[in-house]
Amino acid sequence: MRFGGLLVLVLLLQSLGGQVLLKAPFGRTWGEEPTALLQWAGELKMDVFVELPADRPGLEIFTFKKKGGIPGHTADTLEARYHNGKLYEVTVSYEFPGRTPDEVRTSFHKMKDALEKRHGKFRLNGRGQNADDGFLTREESYHFEPSPGVFLLMAYSSVEDTLRKKGQGSYSLLYHNGRLAPPRPGVLPKKE
């Protein structure tokens, strides 16, 4: 029985080209058309903003917002990117008005810990801070890439007014499936 299960797993991985796929958030499916997400947003009475950049034919960007955040979730904004009508990227953004940057950073690391339990260890992309004219900015990002071009990126940023002791922080999760993404401007697609 073990051999049969292993054989099915090997065949499944081969059918995916040996690549492990990261699932899209909010129950979305890579490659789906915008209608499913638009229906979901309509049911939740969310505001929808649509961009169709003239310089990037085939690219559609849908941003979903609602005052008070996404119903039933702690996220504030969801952005979905489609290439030729197929979902290839989702960004989920979290803002915390009234909370200190340190509280938001703690929330960011709790989210990272939870995602690492689900997906595996994240790698540090970068971390930095800059103090200038009474303002302190901090940035931190991590990523998980189960296969080339398919990744989850986490990014935190904050700005603090050190004179007035005020500040704000936010973070985002970017889910990306490069197998469906448009070629970057100026980069020729690979021949298969």
N, C-alpha and C positions, 0 to 999 in steps of 0.2 A: 504493500500500500504506500509506503514511503517513496519508493521509486516512481510510482505513477504520479504522485503529487509533485515530485521534483521535476518529472518530465513535463507536466502541464505548465509549471512555473517557467522552465527553460523555454518552452515553445511560446509562451506569452511574452517573455522578454525579447525573444527573437522577433516576434511580430511587431514589437514596438521599436525595432531597430536597436535593441540593446539599451534603450534609454528609459530611465525611470521618469515618469511624469509627476509633477507636483499638481495637486488638485487646485482649481480656482476657488476662491472664497465665496461665501454667501450662496452655496449650492449651484454656482454657475459651472458650466462645462466649456472647456477649451473648444473653440471652433463654432460655438453656437452663434446664432444671429441675434441682433439687438432686441428683437421683439419680446423674448422671454424676460429680459431685464427691464424693459419698458413696462411690461405688464406688472411685474413685481413692484416697481416704483409707483405705478398708478394705484395699486391696491393699498400702498402705504401713504398715498397722497404726498409724495415727495416732489420737490421742484427738480426739473430736468433741464440741463443746459447742453446744447449740442454744438460742436465745432466740426467744420468740414474744411480743413486747411487747403487753400487753393494750390499751395506749393507742394503738397503731398497727396496726390491723387490716390483714392482708395482708402484713405485714413478717415475714420470717424471717431470722435471723442465724445463720450456721454458722461456728464458729471451730475451726480444725484445728491441733493441736499434737502434737509428739512430743519427748520428752527427747532432747537433742542436735540438735534442729532437723529441718527437713523433709528426708527422705532424698534425697540427690542434689542438694541445693541449699543455699545459704548462708543462706537465710531461716529464721526460727524459727517464725513463726506466719502463717497465712493465714486471713483472715476474708472470707466471701462473704455478700453481702446480696441477698435476693430480694424482689421485690414481686409478689404474686399468683402465686408459683411461677416467676418469671422473673428470671434473674441480671441485676443492674444495677450492682453495685459489688463490687470486690475490693480488699482491703488486704493487702499483704505487708509483714511487720515483720521487722526485723533487729536482734538484740541481740548484743553481743560481750562476754561475761563475761571478765574478766581483761585486756581491752585498754583502753588509756587513751582518754579522750574525743577527744584529738587524732588518734589512730590511727583511731577510728571516723569522725571527720569526714573524714579523708583517704579512707577507703573510700566514704563518702557522695559525695564529689566525683568519685571514679573512676566510680561508678555513674552519676552525672549526666552525665559526659562520654560514657560508653558509650550512654546513652539519647538524648543529643543527636545522636549520630551516626546513630542509628536513626530518630528522630522529627523532629528539628529543634530549634532553639534554645528553651530554657526561659526563662521570665521570673521574676525575683525577686518573691516574694510579700512576704517580710519577713525581717528579720534583727535580732537583738537579744541583749543580755546584761544580766544583773543580778547585782550582788554584794551580799549581805546576810548578816550574822552568820557570816562565814567560809565561805559557800557561794557559788559562782559558777554561774549557770545560763546556758545559751546555747541559742538557737533560730534555725533558718534554714529557709526553705522556698522552693520554686520550683514552677512549673507550666507545663504545655504543654497548650494547648487548640486542637485542630485544627478544631473547630466548636463552636458554642454548646451548652453543657451536656455536652459530651463532653471529659473532661480526664484528665490524669495529674498528680498532685500528689506532690511529694517533700518530706518534712519530717524534719529532724534536730533532736534535743534532747540536752542533756547537763547533768549536775549534778556539780560538783566540790566536795569538802571541801578548802578551801585550807589548813586547819590540819594535817590528817592526810595531805595530798597523795594523796587517793584520789578516784576519780570513775568515772562510767560514762556511756556515750553509747549512743544507739540511733537508728534512722531507719526510716521507713516509706514505701512507695509506695502511693498510693491511685489506682486506676483506676476511673473513674466514667462511666457512660453515662446521662445525664439523660433521654434519650428513653424509657427504661424505668423510671425512678425514680418512686417514689410522690410525690405532691404534698407539699410541706412543710406541717406542721401550721399551720393558720391562713391558708394560701394557696389560693385557689380555682384549679382547673385552667383552662387556656386553652380556649376553645371553638374547634373546628376547622370 
